[in-house]
């Protein structure tokens, strides 16, 4: 019996390591947008609203592909579905090559959408997998560990790609202002070509990981089963729409991902355009956002559920988000920008807490319920686009008012919404 328990623990630990690698990939690819937004804004000569279509193209794929992803996973199983998702992401990375060669913004967006499609498949498998791979009471702790993997990668991505894509950007923009049309076009073509080599390398790595996952010992897990008590409670349920905690959690996830993407993807542009901070300094603020999230995740792994419950952590996160958002709006300079970066601390424990609270009690409806939460990641498409519109209409700082009601609702879900059955 002891030997069997030790074997199960080893299998669980090995599975957590494999899923941790996938979360690292999620983070690296997703948080590249913080660099791509200011880069493509210059390379393709865009306004704020147009530049935030980068986030839109990446995240709208979750809404479009979440339910198809659930269908794919039902056919392939979790492991093969994850492997397929990595291949799809590699295809999206390769689309950046013709996009850069022709400097076609729409093709860049299409490449991001394809990458997002692969991410939707991966997220549809990995999030419920790690949620169910152990007791529901400690799910937020396991997802916090995944979050550390995700955000370490997210912190590295802007540094690595920022050094390549945003190097001497202020000088390049100054040169562009004095150029004629032909010389300007040639300069912009050369700038756009900087993405080719990094994205070829990314595609190769993604295909390699796909092969490793395919041949790994990652076990399948059962998500459709119910114990007797849960089966009795769900006996009269015929639709996933009969679970208010899931529906309210889906809205919380939508708003959360929106404010998380705003905090990470707008802060470089806000520092440059809203607070006149040099690009060579501004390019690090997304990394600060991700470091703040890592600190939050570390706090979560230590405190949940030993000292505080996952719902209490979610309430604290909502309140902290409101405070930091208001500070960013009513202060200026580095303090204002750092308040946006510190939203990473408020955001860290929201994602890991929403999953178990929203999926609690779903039983055989877990897979389709997970698809709802994956669809809700489209908040990262919609809210940054609204932010970009508000930044063009008013100013980049006033546009941050959008985060206040979002954090208020997150607090509501933590305090009341998840209890509604």
N, C-alpha and C positions, 0 to 999 in steps of 0.2 A: 504493500500500500504506500509506504514512504517512497519507494523507488518510483512508483507510478506518479505520485505527486511531484517529485523532483523533475521527472521527464516532462510533465505538463507545464511546470514552471519554466523549464528550459525552452520548450516550444513557444510559450507565450513571449518570453524575453526575445527569442530570435525573431518572432513575428513583429514585435515592437520595433526592433532595430531596422527591419526591412521597410516597415511603414514610415519610420523616421527618415530614411533616405528619400522616400517619395515626398514627404513633407518638405524636405530640404529643396527638392526640385520645384515644388509648388512656389516656395518663397522666392527662390532665385529668379524664376521666370516672371512671376507676378510683379515683383517690386522693381523690375527693370523699367516699368512704365514711368517711374518717377524721373528717370533719365531720358527716356524716349520722348516724353511730353515736351520739355524745353528744347531737346535736340531737333525733333521734327517741326516744332514751331518755327525754328530758324531755317532748317533745311528746306521745308516746304512753304515757308512764308505764310504762317497762319495767325489767326487771332486766338484769344483765350478759348472761346467756345469750340472752335475747330480743333485746337490742340487737345482738348479733353475728349475728343472722339477716340483717342488712343485708349483711354480707360473704358469708354463705351464699348468699343469693338472687343476688348478683352473680356468684359464681364457680361455682356448681353448674351454671349454664347451659353452661359450657365442657364439662363432662362429658356433659351431655344432648345438646348440639348439635354437638359436634366432628365426629362421623362424618357426620351430615346435612350439615354445612358442606362436608365434602370432596365429597359428592355434588353439592351446589349448584355448587361451584367447577368440577367436572368438566363441568357443563352450561353454565355461564356464562363460564368463564375467570376469571383473576385480577382483571382490571380491573373487569369488570361485577359480580363478586362483592363487591369492595371497595365499590363504589357502593351496592349493595343493602344491605350491612352498615350503612352510614351512615344509610340510610333507616330501617332497623329500630331503630337506636339513637334516632333522632328520635321514633319512635312510643313507645318506652319513656319518653323524657323527657316527652312529652305526657300520659302516664298519671299523672304526678305532680300534674297539675292537679285531676282529680276526687279523687285520694287526699288532697290537702291540704284540699280543700273539705269532704270528709266526715271528715277525720282518721282514715282507715282504714289501720291499719298493714299489713294484708294486701295492700292495693292498692299501697302504697308498695313492698312487696316484689315484687309482680308487675311493676311498672314497672322495678325494678332487674333482674329476671330477663329482661325483654324487651330492655333495654339490653345485658345480658350476652350475649344471643343474637346481637345485632348485632356485639358485640365478638368473639365466638367466630368468626363468619364473617370478620371483618377479620383477626384473628390467624391464622386458618387459611391465609389468603392471604399476609399480609405477612411472617410469620416465615420460611417456606421460601423465599419470593421473595428476601428480602435475603440469606439463607444461600447460595443458589445463584448470586446475581448477582455472580459473581467467584470467585477461587480459594478452595477450602475452608480452606486454611491461614490465611487472613485473615478468615474468616467472623466470628470473635469480635470482630475490630476493627470490622467493618461494623455488627454488632449493637450494639456499644458506642456507636457514633455514634447509632444509633436510640435507645439507652437514654438518651443525653443529652437528645434531643428529648422522650422520654417523661417523664423525671424533672424537666426544667425545667417542663413542664406540671403534673406532680404537685406540685411545690413551690409553684406559683402557685395551684393549686386551693384548698388549705386556707386560704391568706391571703385570697383573694377571697371564697370562700363562708363562711369563718369570720367575716369582718367583717360579713356579712349575717345568718347564721343563729345565731352564737354571741355576738352583741353583747349585753352586759349579762346573760348567762345566769345568773351567780351571783345577781344581784339578782332576776331573774325566779323562780328556784327558791326563793329566800327568801320572796318574795311568795306563791307558790303554797301554801306550808306553812300560811299563816294564813287561806286563803280557804275559803269554803263551796263546796259541790259545784257550784252553778250558776255562780258567779263564776269558779271554777277552770276549768270547762269552756269558758267564754267566753275566758278568757286563753289556754288551750291551743289553741283554734281560731284565735285571732289569731296565735299563734306558728307554727302549722302553715302558715298562709297565706303565710309569708315565702318559701317555696320556689317559688311559682307563677311570678312574673316571671322569675327566673333560669333556670328550666327551659323557659319559652317561648322565651327568647333562645337557649338551647342547642339547642332543636329547629330553629330557623330556621338557625342556623349549620351544623348537621349536614346539613340538606337542601341548603344552598348548596354545601357541600363535596362532597356526593354528585354534584351536577350537574357540578362542576369535574372530579372524577375520571372521570366517565363520558365527558366530551369531551376528556380529556387524551391525550397521546401515549404513555402508559405501555405499553411493549411486553409481549407475552406471553412467557413463558419455558417451556422444556421441562423437566419434572421426571421424565418416565418413561423417558428415554433412558439407555443405559449404554455406556461404552466397551468395547472388546473384552475387556480384562482383567477388568473388573467383571462383564461378562456371563458370562464363563467361571466366575468365582468364585460367582456366584449361580445358575448353571445348575440346580443341584439344589434350589434354594429354591422352595417352593410357597406359603409363608405368611410374613407379616411377623413372626409369633411365633417364627420360626427365627433371629431376630437378638437375641442376649442383650444386646448393647450398647444396643439400643433399649429393651428391657424394663427393664433396670436404670436407664437414663437417664430413663425415664418415672417410675419411683419417685423418683429424685433430683429431677425437676421438681416432682412432687407435694409433696414435703417442702419444697423451696425456696420455692415460691409460698406455701405455708402460713406459713413463717417470715417471708417478705417482707411478707405482709399483716399478720401479727401485729405486726411492727416498725412499720409505718406506721399501721395502723388502731386499734391498742390504746393507743398511746403518749399520746394526749390524755386518754383516759379514765383511764389508769393514773396520769398526773400529777395529775389532779383527784381521783380517788377513792382511789388507792393512796398518794399522797404529799402530798395536801392542798395542791396548788399551784393558785393562782387560775386560772379559765378564761381570762381575758384574757392570761395568760402561757402556759398549757398549750396553747392553740390553735395555737401556732407550732411545737410539737415535731415534728409530722409534716413540716413544711417542712424542719426540720433533718435529718430522716431522708432526705428526698429530696435535699437538698444533699449529704449524705454519699455518696449513691449517684452523684450527678453527678461528684463528686471521683473516685470509684472508676472510673467510665466514662472519665473523662479520662486516668486512669492507664493504663487498658486500651488506649485508642487510641494511646498513646505507646509502651507496652512490648510489646504483642502484635502479631505474633509476633517482633519484632526482638530483644527481650531475654529474654522468657520465653514458654513455650508456653501455649496456652489451658488445657491440663490442669494445668500447674503453677499457673497463676492460680487455678484451681478448688480445688486443694489448699490454697493459702494462704487462700482465702475461707472454707473449712470450719473451719480452725484458728482464724482470727480470730473467726468466729461463736461458737465454743465459749468463747473467752476473754471476749468481751464479754457473752455470756449469763450466765456465772458472775459477772462483775462486777456486772451488774444485779441479780442475786439476792442477793448478799452485801453490797451497799452500800445506802445510803438517800438520799432527797432528790433534789436536782438531779443528783447523780452517777449514781444508779441510772437515772433517766429518760433522761439523756444517753447512757448505755450502750445503752439500747434504740434511741435515735435513731441512734447510731453503727453499729448493725447494718446500716444502709444501706450503709456502706462494705464490710462483709463480703458483702452481697448483690449488689453492683453487677455483678460479673463472673461470677456463677453462671449466670444465664439465657443470656448470650451464649456461654458455654463449653459448656453442656449441649447446645444445639442441634446444632452440628457434630459433637460426639463421639457423640451418640446416633444421628444420621442418617448417619454415615460408613459408606459401603459398601452403602447400601440400594438404590441404583439405581432400578429400576422400582417399588420399594415405598416410595419417598420420600413420596408424598402420603398414603398411609394411615399411614405412620410419623409424619408430621407431625400427623395427627389424634390419634394416641396422646399426643403431647406436649401438644397443645391440651387434650385430656381431662384431662391431669394438672394443668392449672391449677385444677382443682376442689380441689386442696389448699388454695387460698385460701378455700374454703367450709368445709372440714372442720376444719382445725387451729384457726382463730380461734374456731369454735364450741366446740371442746374447751377452748380457753383460757378462754372465757366461763364454761363449766361449772366449771372448776377455780377460777376467780376467785370464783364464788359459793360453792363448797364450802369452799375454803381462804381464799385472799386473792389480790388481783391480782398481787402480787410473786411468790409461790410458784408461780403458774400458769405463769411463764416457764420452768420446768424443761422444758416441752415442746419448747423450741428446741434443747436440748443434743443429744439423739440424732439430731435432724434434720440438724444440721451435721456430726455424726460420720459419718452415711451419705453426705452430700455429699462429704466428704473421701475416703471409701472409693471412691465412683464415680470420682473424679478419679484416685486412685492405682492402682486395680485394675480396677474394674467396667467401664470403657469399653473395656478391652483384651480382654474376653472375647468371642470371635466364635462 
